[in-house]
Amino acid sequence: MFLQKTKESAKHGRDKKKPRSKDNDDSHHLGDAVNKDGGERFKPIYEVYFLGIVPDIVMSSSLMRDKEAQLVDRIEESQIEGKLPIATQEDSKVKITVSIHGIKVLDMKAQEVLQRHPLHTISQVVQYSDGGSLNNVAFKIGSINKTIYSAYVFQCLSGEQAQMICQNVRAMFDKIAVKNG
């Protein structure tokens, strides 16, 4: 199901207990990534469904469509062609953590790392609705100076959860920019 699977030591997944946010006790989002003064309290954990990967995306430099719309178009084309599922299956449920190091996709027990995407490889994060009630988040992943990207697509449990994932990724970029600025 995933391109890369690596083992992470058991102590990383088991020994650290993550405090839950008092404001949001949903099981699909465990806490906020950034406290009010901008400091990172802990890595948020989001339970989402992995839809799949859309490889080899070449974005046009068209002035008619913005980059977000182009990315969503490519994802929807892959779904229409049957290369990417529209509906999720229970075994595709994963956990995503967001930090200044990037995003990490874990199995549901948070003991095995299924994917890692360093922050510098994330060129775009897009939240979109599939036209129905399903809210998705897509990460456009690529290397610097490359024109070909891949989109890693996740289906969220709510629109609010999709927004929180995007906001936390953007907050990590802002945090890095402040450190380097």
Summary of the structure (lengths in Angstrom):
residues: 181
radius of gyration: 16.2
end to end distance: 39.2
largest distance: 50.4
contacts: 503
relative contact order: 0.20
helix: 26%
strand: 35%
